[in-house]
Amino acid sequence: MKTKKLLALSLGSAALVLSAQTVSAACSDVSRSALTDAISAAEAASTGGYGLNMWVTVVDETGKVCHVATSGTTGSAAGNSEWLGSRVISAQKAFTANAFSLDGYAISTGNLYSAVQPGGSLYGLQHSNPVDASRAYAGSPNAYGTNSDPLKNKRVGGVNVFGGGLAIYSGGHKVGAIGVSGDTSCRDHAYAWRVREALGMHPAGTGITTSNMNAAGTAQTALTGAAKGDELILTGTGGYWDAWSQPACPNSTPTATTANGTLQAP
């Protein structure tokens, strides 16, 4: 009898362990206060662009929106101080970075730009997983950017293929992504990078910029400065890395430094 009880306890414990290993990351992995503090840190950093106000969206690993915040005005008047269209774009970027990154391989939205151009290896990707307009534009504008933003707890979808979307990691596992929009795509990426850095949620260093092969399966030498794996690559002179790059942006592209997560292709 005692043996049977011990066996039952052991099986029960094993079930709990297996259950814990398969539980999806939750929105609680990034608190609202931690996000607002990280946005303040990004605001204080040099990230180029026009210095416009930004929208920041966080999704969990299933693509569900956890937070929508802005460095500008919240509510129905938001469109007078920041680009209103960037609210949904920030959600698209978060969805994209989460959808195409893994525990062991990070890809930023900016890494996808060249690959989806006509003739590129991922042409057409930008038309997959379209935004669910019935969810993206529902609800009261009075709550835009607040803790009750109508996008919250919804899976809006959408694929965006320029800088500003980064997967977020905790304990070596992908737990979701952040999306930033509101300025040039280069500044969006640098700003998102600073937000992720302030959250302490960079990947472990495996991703498209650090582990890559050409069509023949030959491993490529990582770009100088590549450390996290999903840095934005600025278009160079036609070399291999241009296949995963995006063009530089007007009005002061962020300096190609690890601090901004931006690299220059040779």
Phi and psi in degrees as GROMACS dihedral restraints (atoms count N, CA, C in turn):
[ dihedral_restraints ]
;  ai    aj    ak    al  type     phi  dphi    fc
    3     4     5     6     1   -62.1    20    10
    4     5     6     7     1   -39.7    20    10
    6     7     8     9     1   -62.3    20    10
    7     8     9    10     1   -41.5    20    10
    9    10    11    12     1   -63.1    20    10
   10    11    12    13     1   -39.7    20    10
   12    13    14    15     1   -64.6    20    10
   13    14    15    16     1   -42.6    20    10
   15    16    17    18     1   -63.6    20    10
   16    17    18    19     1   -40.5    20    10
   18    19    20    21     1   -62.9    20    10
   19    20    21    22     1   -42.1    20    10
   21    22    23    24     1   -63.3    20    10
   22    23    24    25     1   -41.3    20    10
   24    25    26    27     1   -64.7    20    10
   25    26    27    28     1   -40.1    20    10
   27    28    29    30     1   -64.6    20    10
   28    29    30    31     1   -45.4    20    10
   30    31    32    33     1   -63.7    20    10
   31    32    33    34     1   -39.1    20    10
   33    34    35    36     1   -63.7    20    10
   34    35    36    37     1   -41.9    20    10
   36    37    38    39     1   -64.0    20    10
   37    38    39    40     1   -41.2    20    10
   39    40    41    42     1   -63.0    20    10
   40    41    42    43     1   -39.7    20    10
   42    43    44    45     1   -63.0    20    10
   43    44    45    46     1   -39.8    20    10
   45    46    47    48     1   -64.4    20    10
   46    47    48    49     1   -40.9    20    10
   48    49    50    51     1   -63.5    20    10
   49    50    51    52     1   -47.1    20    10
   51    52    53    54     1   -61.8    20    10
   52    53    54    55     1   -39.9    20    10
   54    55    56    57     1   -63.0    20    10
   55    56    57    58     1   -43.0    20    10
   57    58    59    60     1   -63.9    20    10
   58    59    60    61     1   -33.2    20    10
   60    61    62    63     1   -74.2    20    10
   61    62    63    64     1   -21.0    20    10
   63    64    65    66     1  -105.4    20    10
   64    65    66    67     1     0.6    20    10
   66    67    68    69     1   -70.2    20    10
   67    68    69    70     1   132.8    20    10
   69    70    71    72     1   -69.8    20    10
   70    71    72    73     1   150.6    20    10
   72    73    74    75     1   -61.0    20    10
   73    74    75    76     1   144.7    20    10
   75    76    77    78     1  -108.7    20    10
   76    77    78    79     1   163.5    20    10
   78    79    80    81     1   -60.5    20    10
   79    80    81    82     1   -21.5    20    10
   81    82    83    84     1   -68.3    20    10
   82    83    84    85     1    -9.4    20    10
   84    85    86    87     1   -64.6    20    10
   85    86    87    88     1   -24.6    20    10
   87    88    89    90     1  -130.4    20    10
   88    89    90    91     1   111.3    20    10
   90    91    92    93     1   -77.6    20    10
   91    92    93    94     1   159.1    20    10
   93    94    95    96     1   -61.5    20    10
   94    95    96    97     1   -41.3    20    10
   96    97    98    99     1   -67.1    20    10
   97    98    99   100     1   -38.0    20    10
   99   100   101   102     1   -64.5    20    10
  100   101   102   103     1   -38.4    20    10
  102   103   104   105     1   -66.2    20    10
  103   104   105   106     1   -45.9    20    10
  105   106   107   108     1   -64.5    20    10
  106   107   108   109     1   -35.6    20    10
  108   109   110   111     1   -65.7    20    10
  109   110   111   112     1   -39.3    20    10
  111   112   113   114     1   -67.7    20    10
  112   113   114   115     1   -36.4    20    10
  114   115   116   117     1   -64.4    20    10
  115   116   117   118     1   -40.5    20    10
  117   118   119   120     1   -61.6    20    10
  118   119   120   121     1   -39.6    20    10
  120   121   122   123     1   -64.5    20    10
  121   122   123   124     1   -40.8    20    10
  123   124   125   126     1   -66.9    20    10
  124   125   126   127     1   -37.5    20    10
  126   127   128   129     1   -61.7    20    10
  127   128   129   130     1   -33.7    20    10
  129   130   131   132     1   -81.2    20    10
  130   131   132   133     1   -10.7    20    10
  132   133   134   135     1   -93.6    20    10
  133   134   135   136     1   163.2    20    10
  135   136   137   138     1   -89.2    20    10
  136   137   138   139     1   112.1    20    10
  138   139   140   141     1  -127.9    20    10
  139   140   141   142     1    12.8    20    10
  141   142   143   144     1    72.7    20    10
  142   143   144   145     1  -154.3    20    10
  144   145   146   147     1    68.4    20    10
  145   146   147   148     1  -154.3    20    10
  147   148   149   150     1   -99.5    20    10
  148   149   150   151     1    -0.6    20    10
  150   151   152   153     1    72.8    20    10
  151   152   153   154     1    28.0    20    10
  153   154   155   156     1   -80.8    20    10
  154   155   156   157     1   163.7    20    10
  156   157   158   159     1   -69.9    20    10
  157   158   159   160     1   151.8    20    10
  159   160   161   162     1  -122.6    20    10
  160   161   162   163     1   150.2    20    10
  162   163   164   165     1  -101.1    20    10
  163   164   165   166     1   138.6    20    10
  165   166   167   168     1  -131.7    20    10
  166   167   168   169     1   122.9    20    10
  168   169   170   171     1  -118.1    20    10
  169   170   171   172     1   140.3    20    10
  171   172   173   174     1  -117.1    20    10
  172   173   174   175     1   133.0    20    10
  174   175   176   177     1  -120.3    20    10
  175   176   177   178     1   155.9    20    10
  177   178   179   180     1   -85.5    20    10
  178   179   180   181     1  -176.4    20    10
  180   181   182   183     1   -70.9    20    10
  181   182   183   184     1    -9.0    20    10
  183   184   185   186     1   -95.0    20    10
  184   185   186   187     1    -1.5    20    10
  186   187   188   189     1    90.6    20    10
  187   188   189   190     1     5.3    20    10
  189   190   191   192     1   -77.6    20    10
  190   191   192   193     1   135.6    20    10
  192   193   194   195     1   -71.4    20    10
  193   194   195   196     1   126.5    20    10
  195   196   197   198     1   -98.4    20    10
  196   197   198   199     1   -44.3    20    10
  198   199   200   201     1  -143.8    20    10
  199   200   201   202     1   145.7    20    10
  201   202   203   204     1  -130.0    20    10
  202   203   204   205     1   122.0    20    10
  204   205   206   207     1  -134.5    20    10
  205   206   207   208     1   166.1    20    10
  207   208   209   210     1  -143.6    20    10
  208   209   210   211     1   148.2    20    10
  210   211   212   213     1   -84.7    20    10
  211   212   213   214     1    -3.2    20    10
  213   214   215   216     1  -110.0    20    10
  214   215   216   217     1  -135.2    20    10
  216   217   218   219     1   -89.1    20    10
  217   218   219   220     1   135.2    20    10
  219   220   221   222     1   -92.5    20    10
  220   221   222   223     1   167.5    20    10
  222   223   224   225     1    87.8    20    10
  223   224   225   226     1  -167.0    20    10
  225   226   227   228     1   -68.6    20    10
  226   227   228   229     1   -17.9    20    10
  228   229   230   231     1   -92.7    20    10
  229   230   231   232     1     7.1    20    10
  231   232   233   234     1   -56.8    20    10
  232   233   234   235     1   -37.1    20    10
  234   235   236   237     1   -66.2    20    10
  235   236   237   238     1    -6.8    20    10
  237   238   239   240     1   -93.1    20    10
  238   239   240   241     1   -10.5    20    10
  240   241   242   243     1  -122.8    20    10
  241   242   243   244     1   -14.8    20    10
  243   244   245   246     1  -146.9    20    10
  244   245   246   247     1   158.9    20    10
  246   247   248   249     1   -64.5    20    10
  247   248   249   250     1   117.5    20    10
  249   250   251   252     1   -65.1    20    10
  250   251   252   253     1   -35.3    20    10
  252   253   254   255     1   -63.3    20    10
  253   254   255   256     1   -22.2    20    10
  255   256   257   258     1   -74.0    20    10
  256   257   258   259     1   -16.2    20    10
  258   259   260   261     1   -61.0    20    10
  259   260   261   262     1   -52.7    20    10
  261   262   263   264     1   -71.1    20    10
  262   263   264   265     1   -34.0    20    10
  264   265   266   267     1   -61.4    20    10
  265   266   267   268     1   -39.4    20    10
  267   268   269   270     1   -62.3    20    10
  268   269   270   271     1   -36.8    20    10
  270   271   272   273     1   -68.5    20    10
  271   272   273   274     1   -38.9    20    10
  273   274   275   276     1   -58.9    20    10
  274   275   276   277     1   -46.2    20    10
  276   277   278   279     1   -63.5    20    10
  277   278   279   280     1   -42.2    20    10
  279   280   281   282     1   -61.9    20    10
  280   281   282   283     1   -44.9    20    10
  282   283   284   285     1   -59.9    20    10
  283   284   285   286     1   -43.7    20    10
  285   286   287   288     1   -64.7    20    10
  286   287   288   289     1   -49.3    20    10
  288   289   290   291     1   -61.4    20    10
  289   290   291   292     1   -37.9    20    10
  291   292   293   294     1   -70.1    20    10
  292   293   294   295     1   -41.9    20    10
  294   295   296   297     1   -67.6    20    10
  295   296   297   298     1   -27.6    20    10
  297   298   299   300     1  -118.9    20    10
  298   299   300   301     1    22.3    20    10
  300   301   302   303     1  -121.1    20    10
  301   302   303   304     1   157.8    20    10
  303   304   305   306     1  -129.8    20    10
  304   305   306   307     1   175.4    20    10
  306   307   308   309     1   -53.1    20    10
  307   308   309   310     1   -43.6    20    10
  309   310   311   312     1  -110.1    20    10
  310   311   312   313     1    16.5    20    10
  312   313   314   315     1  -158.2    20    10
  313   314   315   316     1   112.0    20    10
  315   316   317   318     1  -101.3    20    10
  316   317   318   319     1   136.6    20    10
  318   319   320   321     1  -133.4    20    10
  319   320   321   322     1   124.9    20    10
  321   322   323   324     1   -88.2    20    10
  322   323   324   325     1   162.0    20    10
  324   325   326   327     1   -61.5    20    10
  325   326   327   328     1   -35.3    20    10
  327   328   329   330     1   -65.3    20    10
  328   329   330   331     1   -24.4    20    10
  330   331   332   333     1   -70.3    20    10
  331   332   333   334     1   -16.4    20    10
  333   334   335   336     1   -92.5    20    10
  334   335   336   337     1   -12.6    20    10
  336   337   338   339     1   -53.2    20    10
  337   338   339   340     1   -58.0    20    10
  339   340   341   342     1   -68.1    20    10
  340   341   342   343     1   -35.8    20    10
  342   343   344   345     1   -65.9    20    10
  343   344   345   346     1   -21.8    20    10
  345   346   347   348     1   -98.0    20    10
  346   347   348   349     1     1.5    20    10
  348   349   350   351     1   -71.7    20    10
  349   350   351   352     1   157.8    20    10
  351   352   353   354     1   -51.2    20    10
  352   353   354   355     1   128.1    20    10
  354   355   356   357     1    90.3    20    10
  355   356   357   358     1    -9.2    20    10
  357   358   359   360     1   -77.7    20    10
  358   359   360   361     1   162.4    20    10
  360   361   362   363     1   -68.6    20    10
  361   362   363   364     1   -19.4    20    10
  363   364   365   366     1  -118.6    20    10
  364   365   366   367     1    24.8    20    10
  366   367   368   369     1   -55.9    20    10
  367   368   369   370     1   129.6    20    10
  369   370   371   372     1   103.4    20    10
  370   371   372   373     1   -16.7    20    10
  372   373   374   375     1   -57.5    20    10
  373   374   375   376     1   -36.1    20    10
  375   376   377   378     1   -65.3    20    10
  376   377   378   379     1   -13.8    20    10
  378   379   380   381     1   -98.2    20    10
  379   380   381   382     1    -3.1    20    10
  381   382   383   384     1   -83.7    20    10
  382   383   384   385     1   164.0    20    10
  384   385   386   387     1    47.5    20    10
  385   386   387   388     1    56.1    20    10
  387   388   389   390     1   -63.6    20    10
  388   389   390   391     1   155.9    20    10
  390   391   392   393     1   -61.3    20    10
  391   392   393   394     1   137.2    20    10
  393   394   395   396     1   -84.2    20    10
  394   395   396   397     1    98.3    20    10
  396   397   398   399     1   -62.7    20    10
  397   398   399   400     1   -30.4    20    10
  399   400   401   402     1   -65.3    20    10
  400   401   402   403     1   -25.3    20    10
  402   403   404   405     1   -95.5    20    10
  403   404   405   406     1   -38.6    20    10
  405   406   407   408     1   -64.8    20    10
  406   407   408   409     1   -31.0    20    10
  408   409   410   411     1  -116.3    20    10
  409   410   411   412     1    15.3    20    10
  411   412   413   414     1   -83.2    20    10
  412   413   414   415     1   166.2    20    10
  414   415   416   417     1    86.1    20    10
  415   416   417   418     1   174.3    20    10
  417   418   419   420     1   -84.2    20    10
  418   419   420   421     1   130.6    20    10
  420   421   422   423     1   -62.0    20    10
  421   422   423   424     1   -18.3    20    10
  423   424   425   426     1   -60.9    20    10
  424   425   426   427     1   -20.8    20    10
  426   427   428   429     1  -101.9    20    10
  427   428   429   430     1     3.5    20    10
  429   430   431   432     1   -55.9    20    10
  430   431   432   433     1   128.6    20    10
  432   433   434   435     1    80.4    20    10
  433   434   435   436     1    -2.1    20    10
  435   436   437   438     1   -95.7    20    10
  436   437   438   439     1   178.2    20    10
  438   439   440   441     1   -67.8    20    10
  439   440   441   442     1    -9.8    20    10
  441   442   443   444     1  -112.3    20    10
  442   443   444   445     1    22.9    20    10
  444   445   446   447     1   -50.7    20    10
  445   446   447   448     1   137.4    20    10
  447   448   449   450     1   -60.2    20    10
  448   449   450   451     1   -18.6    20    10
  450   451   452   453     1   -74.7    20    10
  451   452   453   454     1   -19.7    20    10
  453   454   455   456     1   -60.7    20    10
  454   455   456   457     1   137.2    20    10
  456   457   458   459     1    69.5    20    10
  457   458   459   460     1    15.0    20    10
  459   460   461   462     1  -114.6    20    10
  460   461   462   463     1   152.0    20    10
  462   463   464   465     1  -100.8    20    10
  463   464   465   466     1   101.5    20    10
  465   466   467   468     1   -85.4    20    10
  466   467   468   469     1   -30.8    20    10
  468   469   470   471     1    78.0    20    10
  469   470   471   472     1  -160.5    20    10
  471   472   473   474     1    99.9    20    10
  472   473   474   475     1   141.9    20    10
  474   475   476   477     1  -120.5    20    10
  475   476   477   478     1   127.5    20    10
  477   478   479   480     1  -126.2    20    10
  478   479   480   481     1   136.9    20    10
  480   481   482   483     1  -124.4    20    10
  481   482   483   484     1    37.2    20    10
  483   484   485   486     1  -137.6    20    10
  484   485   486   487     1   168.6    20    10
  486   487   488   489     1   -52.4    20    10
  487   488   489   490     1   144.0    20    10
  489   490   491   492     1   135.8    20    10
  490   491   492   493     1    -9.6    20    10
  492   493   494   495     1  -113.3    20    10
  493   494   495   496     1   126.8    20    10
  495   496   497   498     1  -137.1    20    10
  496   497   498   499     1   134.1    20    10
  498   499   500   501     1   -69.7    20    10
  499   500   501   502     1   151.8    20    10
  501   502   503   504     1  -117.1    20    10
  502   503   504   505     1   146.4    20    10
  504   505   506   507     1  -129.9    20    10
  505   506   507   508     1   147.0    20    10
  507   508   509   510     1  -143.6    20    10
  508   509   510   511     1   125.8    20    10
  510   511   512   513     1    60.2    20    10
  511   512   513   514     1    30.8    20    10
  513   514   515   516     1    82.4    20    10
  514   515   516   517     1     3.4    20    10
  516   517   518   519     1  -118.0    20    10
  517   518   519   520     1   142.9    20    10
  519   520   521   522     1   -70.5    20    10
  520   521   522   523     1   129.0    20    10
  522   523   524   525     1  -119.0    20    10
  523   524   525   526     1     7.9    20    10
  525   526   527   528     1   145.2    20    10
  526   527   528   529     1  -150.1    20    10
  528   529   530   531     1  -161.9    20    10
  529   530   531   532     1   162.4    20    10
  531   532   533   534     1  -118.3    20    10
  532   533   534   535     1   147.5    20    10
  534   535   536   537     1  -128.9    20    10
  535   536   537   538     1   134.3    20    10
  537   538   539   540     1  -125.7    20    10
  538   539   540   541     1   135.6    20    10
  540   541   542   543     1  -150.8    20    10
  541   542   543   544     1   148.6    20    10
  543   544   545   546     1   151.2    20    10
  544   545   546   547     1    -3.9    20    10
  546   547   548   549     1  -148.1    20    10
  547   548   549   550     1  -155.3    20    10
  549   550   551   552     1   -64.6    20    10
  550   551   552   553     1   156.0    20    10
  552   553   554   555     1   -64.7    20    10
  553   554   555   556     1   -29.4    20    10
  555   556   557   558     1   -67.1    20    10
  556   557   558   559     1   -43.5    20    10
  558   559   560   561     1   -68.9    20    10
  559   560   561   562     1   -37.2    20    10
  561   562   563   564     1   -54.2    20    10
  562   563   564   565     1   -44.9    20    10
  564   565   566   567     1   -66.0    20    10
  565   566   567   568     1   -48.7    20    10
  567   568   569   570     1   -61.4    20    10
  568   569   570   571     1   -38.3    20    10
  570   571   572   573     1   -66.5    20    10
  571   572   573   574     1   -44.1    20    10
  573   574   575   576     1   -61.9    20    10
  574   575   576   577     1   -38.9    20    10
  576   577   578   579     1   -60.4    20    10
  577   578   579   580     1   -43.7    20    10
  579   580   581   582     1   -67.5    20    10
  580   581   582   583     1   -37.3    20    10
  582   583   584   585     1   -63.4    20    10
  583   584   585   586     1   -47.0    20    10
  585   586   587   588     1   -63.8    20    10
  586   587   588   589     1   -38.0    20    10
  588   589   590   591     1   -62.9    20    10
  589   590   591   592     1   -43.4    20    10
  591   592   593   594     1   -64.7    20    10
  592   593   594   595     1   -30.7    20    10
  594   595   596   597     1   -78.4    20    10
  595   596   597   598     1   -15.4    20    10
  597   598   599   600     1    69.3    20    10
  598   599   600   601     1    39.2    20    10
  600   601   602   603     1  -127.3    20    10
  601   602   603   604     1    34.1    20    10
  603   604   605   606     1   -69.4    20    10
  604   605   606   607     1   155.9    20    10
  606   607   608   609     1   -70.9    20    10
  607   608   609   610     1   171.6    20    10
  609   610   611   612     1   -81.6    20    10
  610   611   612   613     1    -4.1    20    10
  612   613   614   615     1   116.1    20    10
  613   614   615   616     1    11.1    20    10
  615   616   617   618     1  -115.3    20    10
  616   617   618   619     1   120.4    20    10
  618   619   620   621     1  -175.1    20    10
  619   620   621   622     1  -168.0    20    10
  621   622   623   624     1   -66.1    20    10
  622   623   624   625     1   -28.5    20    10
  624   625   626   627     1   -89.1    20    10
  625   626   627   628     1   -13.3    20    10
  627   628   629   630     1  -111.8    20    10
  628   629   630   631     1   -20.4    20    10
  630   631   632   633     1  -139.4    20    10
  631   632   633   634     1   101.7    20    10
  633   634   635   636     1  -149.2    20    10
  634   635   636   637     1   148.9    20    10
  636   637   638   639     1  -131.3    20    10
  637   638   639   640     1   149.2    20    10
  639   640   641   642     1   -81.0    20    10
  640   641   642   643     1  -176.1    20    10
  642   643   644   645     1   -62.6    20    10
  643   644   645   646     1   -24.0    20    10
  645   646   647   648     1   -86.7    20    10
  646   647   648   649     1    -1.7    20    10
  648   649   650   651     1    86.3    20    10
  649   650   651   652     1    14.1    20    10
  651   652   653   654     1   -86.8    20    10
  652   653   654   655     1   127.0    20    10
  654   655   656   657     1   -64.3    20    10
  655   656   657   658     1   136.9    20    10
  657   658   659   660     1   -98.6    20    10
  658   659   660   661     1   145.1    20    10
  660   661   662   663     1   -69.8    20    10
  661   662   663   664     1   127.8    20    10
  663   664   665   666     1   -63.4    20    10
  664   665   666   667     1   148.9    20    10
  666   667   668   669     1   -64.3    20    10
  667   668   669   670     1   148.7    20    10
  669   670   671   672     1   -59.1    20    10
  670   671   672   673     1   127.1    20    10
  672   673   674   675     1    96.8    20    10
  673   674   675   676     1   -13.6    20    10
  675   676   677   678     1   -66.5    20    10
  676   677   678   679     1   121.9    20    10
  678   679   680   681     1  -135.0    20    10
  679   680   681   682     1   -37.1    20    10
  681   682   683   684     1   -93.9    20    10
  682   683   684   685     1   -31.3    20    10
  684   685   686   687     1   114.5    20    10
  685   686   687   688     1   -13.8    20    10
  687   688   689   690     1  -133.8    20    10
  688   689   690   691     1    34.2    20    10
  690   691   692   693     1   -62.9    20    10
  691   692   693   694     1   151.5    20    10
  693   694   695   696     1   -74.5    20    10
  694   695   696   697     1   129.2    20    10
  696   697   698   699     1  -104.6    20    10
  697   698   699   700     1   121.4    20    10
  699   700   701   702     1   -83.5    20    10
  700   701   702   703     1   136.0    20    10
  702   703   704   705     1   -53.2    20    10
  703   704   705   706     1   134.6    20    10
  705   706   707   708     1  -107.5    20    10
  706   707   708   709     1  -126.7    20    10
  708   709   710   711     1  -113.3    20    10
  709   710   711   712     1    26.9    20    10
  711   712   713   714     1    98.1    20    10
  712   713   714   715     1    14.4    20    10
  714   715   716   717     1   -80.8    20    10
  715   716   717   718     1  -175.2    20    10
  717   718   719   720     1   -54.3    20    10
  718   719   720   721     1   -45.2    20    10
  720   721   722   723     1   -69.7    20    10
  721   722   723   724     1   -13.0    20    10
  723   724   725   726     1   -62.4    20    10
  724   725   726   727     1   -21.9    20    10
  726   727   728   729     1   -66.3    20    10
  727   728   729   730     1   -17.1    20    10
  729   730   731   732     1  -122.4    20    10
  730   731   732   733     1    23.6    20    10
  732   733   734   735     1  -109.0    20    10
  733   734   735   736     1   175.5    20    10
  735   736   737   738     1  -136.9    20    10
  736   737   738   739     1   157.6    20    10
  738   739   740   741     1   -65.4    20    10
  739   740   741   742     1   156.9    20    10
  741   742   743   744     1   -65.4    20    10
  742   743   744   745     1   161.9    20    10
  744   745   746   747     1  -111.3    20    10
  745   746   747   748     1   156.6    20    10
  747   748   749   750     1   -70.9    20    10
  748   749   750   751     1   164.7    20    10
  750   751   752   753     1    55.7    20    10
  751   752   753   754     1    64.1    20    10
  753   754   755   756     1    70.5    20    10
  754   755   756   757     1    79.4    20    10
  756   757   758   759     1   -60.4    20    10
  757   758   759   760     1   138.9    20    10
  759   760   761   762     1   -54.5    20    10
  760   761   762   763     1   140.1    20    10
  762   763   764   765     1   -54.5    20    10
  763   764   765   766     1   136.8    20    10
  765   766   767   768     1   -73.0    20    10
  766   767   768   769     1    84.5    20    10
  768   769   770   771     1  -133.5    20    10
  769   770   771   772     1   160.0    20    10
  771   772   773   774     1   -64.3    20    10
  772   773   774   775     1   -25.6    20    10
  774   775   776   777     1   -64.4    20    10
  775   776   777   778     1   -30.5    20    10
  777   778   779   780     1  -103.9    20    10
  778   779   780   781     1     1.8    20    10
  780   781   782   783     1    62.5    20    10
  781   782   783   784     1    34.7    20    10
  783   784   785   786     1  -125.5    20    10
  784   785   786   787     1   129.3    20    10
  786   787   788   789     1  -120.3    20    10
  787   788   789   790     1   154.3    20    10
  789   790   791   792     1  -106.1    20    10
  790   791   792   793     1   123.5    20    10
  792   793   794   795     1   -69.0    20    10
  793   794   795   796     1   145.7    20    10
